[in-house]
Amino acid sequence: MAVSVSVMRVKRHTTTSSFVIDGVITLPIALYGFLVFPDVPATTKAFYLTEEQERLLLYERLKSDHDVDRHPLSWGLVKKVLGHWRWYACSLLFAVSGETESFSSNNLMGQWLSLIGDYSVEQVDYYPSGVTAFGIASTLICATWTDYARVRWPVLLYMSFCCTAAAVCILIWASPTAVKSLAYYLAGASYSGQATTFAWANQICADDNQERAVVLASMTCGTM
């Protein structure tokens, strides 16, 4: 009993330390973004844009004949958003695709390795990082390709294939350990839908700035 209590205290201390370290790392990044990001061209007050001509140039470069006038928030906006299919389709799409990221976000591979009991603590911590690594590679490659080809849906097919194949291998409990490990890594492809889905939503709602903002915010909240 005393050993169990000691182990629990060590784990709790380790978890607390991890949150503190993450917070310390995040603060300078947040401060950097607050100070350096220039805001939108029409309202920027960035200190490194010293000349008014520079600010005007930024604004003029992004002006378009297709700009949509901005209007204040109103019930009319709510009716407009709820009356179109785009809010429903995009929010549902990312809510479903975002849930497939649970392979990595919930560290399912780490839990599985712990259940097996044949791996050290270090291995249980390190091996699942391959899921994130494959996810990063998939996201970069897919985002680059889809921006070049201007086609979004093939990336979602790729993600669906990888996640389905991974789920089948994991659910067949008799599968060899190597196959299941490969399946968990393959499931990292679920991250590739993030950049593609948001880019697609931006294209779909390009004609209405307010509706696009609501749709993108809803997509973000849909995975919470």
C-alpha positions in Angstrom: 0.0 0.0 0.0 2.8 2.4 0.9 4.6 1.6 -2.4 1.4 2.3 -4.3 0.9 5.7 -2.6 4.5 6.6 -3.3 4.2 5.7 -7.0 1.0 7.8 -7.2 2.8 10.8 -5.6 5.7 10.5 -8.1 3.3 10.3 -11.0 1.3 13.3 -9.8 4.5 15.3 -9.3 5.7 14.3 -12.8 2.4 15.4 -14.4 2.5 18.7 -12.5 6.0 19.4 -13.6 5.1 18.6 -17.2 2.3 21.2 -17.2 4.6 23.8 -15.7 7.3 23.1 -18.3 4.7 23.3 -21.1 3.4 26.6 -19.7 6.9 28.0 -19.5 7.6 27.0 -23.1 4.3 28.5 -24.3 4.6 31.9 -22.7 7.5 33.3 -24.8 5.9 31.9 -28.0 2.6 33.7 -27.1 4.6 36.9 -26.3 6.4 36.7 -29.6 3.1 36.3 -31.5 1.6 39.2 -29.6 4.5 41.6 -30.4 5.4 40.5 -33.9 2.2 39.4 -35.7 1.2 42.5 -37.7 -2.7 42.1 -37.5 -4.7 42.6 -40.7 -3.3 45.1 -43.2 -6.2 47.5 -42.7 -5.7 47.9 -39.0 -2.0 47.0 -38.4 0.1 49.0 -36.0 3.2 46.9 -36.2 6.2 48.8 -34.9 8.5 47.4 -37.6 6.4 49.0 -40.4 7.9 52.4 -40.0 6.6 54.2 -43.0 3.0 54.9 -43.9 3.7 53.8 -47.4 4.6 50.3 -46.2 1.2 50.0 -44.4 -0.6 51.3 -47.5 1.3 48.9 -49.7 0.3 45.9 -47.6 -3.3 47.0 -47.7 -3.3 47.7 -51.5 -1.8 44.3 -52.3 -4.7 42.5 -50.6 -7.5 44.6 -52.0 -9.7 42.9 -54.4 -12.7 43.7 -56.5 -14.4 40.7 -54.9 -14.0 42.0 -51.3 -17.2 41.6 -49.4 -18.4 44.4 -47.1 -18.2 43.7 -43.4 -21.4 44.0 -41.3 -21.9 44.0 -37.5 -23.1 40.9 -35.8 -26.8 40.5 -36.0 -29.6 38.0 -36.0 -29.6 38.3 -39.7 -26.1 36.7 -39.7 -27.4 33.8 -37.6 -30.3 33.2 -39.9 -28.0 33.4 -42.9 -25.4 30.9 -41.5 -28.0 28.5 -40.3 -29.9 28.7 -43.5 -26.9 27.5 -45.6 -25.6 24.0 -45.9 -22.0 25.2 -45.5 -22.0 25.5 -41.7 -23.5 22.1 -41.2 -21.3 20.3 -43.8 -18.0 21.8 -42.8 -18.6 21.6 -39.0 -19.7 17.9 -39.2 -16.8 17.1 -41.6 -14.1 18.4 -39.2 -15.9 17.1 -36.1 -15.8 13.5 -37.5 -12.3 13.7 -39.0 -10.9 15.4 -35.9 -12.1 12.5 -33.7 -9.8 10.1 -35.6 -6.9 12.0 -34.1 -7.6 10.2 -30.8 -5.0 7.6 -31.8 -2.4 10.2 -30.9 -4.1 12.7 -28.7 -5.2 10.0 -26.3 -1.9 8.1 -26.6 -3.6 4.9 -27.4 -0.4 3.2 -28.5 1.2 4.1 -25.1 -1.7 2.6 -23.3 -1.5 -0.5 -25.4 2.3 -0.9 -24.8 1.7 -0.5 -21.0 -1.0 -3.2 -21.2 1.4 -5.6 -22.9 3.9 -5.1 -20.1 7.0 -6.1 -22.1 8.3 -2.5 -22.5 10.2 -0.2 -20.3 8.8 3.2 -19.2 11.2 4.9 -21.7 10.0 2.7 -24.5 6.3 3.4 -23.6 7.1 7.1 -23.8 9.2 7.1 -26.9 7.6 4.6 -29.3 4.3 6.4 -29.6 6.1 9.6 -30.8 6.3 7.8 -34.2 2.5 8.3 -34.5 3.0 12.1 -34.3 6.0 12.0 -36.6 4.0 10.2 -39.3 1.2 12.7 -38.8 3.5 15.6 -39.2 5.0 14.1 -42.4 1.5 13.3 -43.8 0.2 16.8 -43.0 3.2 18.6 -44.7 3.1 16.4 -47.8 -0.7 16.5 -48.2 -1.0 20.2 -47.5 1.7 21.0 -50.1 0.1 18.7 -52.7 -3.4 19.9 -52.2 -2.4 23.6 -52.5 -0.5 22.8 -55.6 -3.3 20.7 -57.2 -6.2 22.8 -55.7 -8.1 19.6 -55.0 -9.0 18.7 -51.4 -11.1 15.5 -51.3 -8.3 13.0 -52.2 -6.5 13.9 -49.0 -9.6 12.9 -47.0 -9.7 9.6 -48.9 -6.1 8.9 -48.0 -6.8 9.7 -44.4 -9.9 7.5 -44.3 -8.0 4.6 -45.9 -5.1 4.8 -43.4 -7.4 5.1 -40.4 -9.7 2.3 -41.5 -6.8 0.0 -42.2 -5.3 0.8 -38.8 -8.5 0.2 -37.0 -9.0 -3.2 -38.6 -5.5 -4.3 -37.7 -5.9 -3.1 -34.1 -9.4 -4.7 -33.6 -8.1 -8.1 -34.8 -6.6 -8.9 -31.4 -4.6 -11.9 -32.8 -2.6 -9.6 -35.0 1.2 -9.7 -34.4 2.7 -6.9 -32.3 4.6 -5.6 -35.2 1.4 -5.3 -37.3 -0.4 -3.4 -34.5 2.6 -1.1 -34.0 2.6 -0.3 -37.8 -1.2 0.2 -37.6 -0.8 2.8 -34.8 1.9 4.7 -36.8 -0.3 4.5 -39.9 -3.2 6.1 -37.9 -1.1 9.2 -37.6 -2.3 10.1 -41.1 -5.5 11.4 -39.3 -3.6 14.6 -38.8 -3.4 15.3 -42.5 -7.1 16.3 -42.6 -6.6 19.4 -40.5 -4.9 21.7 -43.0 -6.9 20.3 -45.9 -10.3 20.6 -44.3 -9.7 24.2 -43.2 -8.4 25.2 -46.6 -11.5 23.6 -48.2 -13.8 25.5 -45.8 -12.0 28.8 -46.7 -12.6 28.1 -50.4 -16.2 27.2 -49.9 -17.0 30.3 -47.9 -14.8 32.7 -49.8 -17.7 34.9 -50.8 -18.8 35.8 -47.3 -16.2 36.9 -44.7 -18.6 36.7 -41.8 -20.0 33.3 -42.6 -16.5 32.0 -43.2 -15.4 33.2 -39.7 -18.4 31.5 -38.1 -17.8 28.3 -40.0 -14.1 28.2 -39.1 -14.8 28.9 -35.5 -17.5 26.2 -35.4 -15.1 23.7 -36.9 -12.5 24.4 -34.3 -15.1 24.0 -31.5 -16.4 20.8 -33.0 -13.4 18.8 -31.9 -13.4 20.1 -28.3 
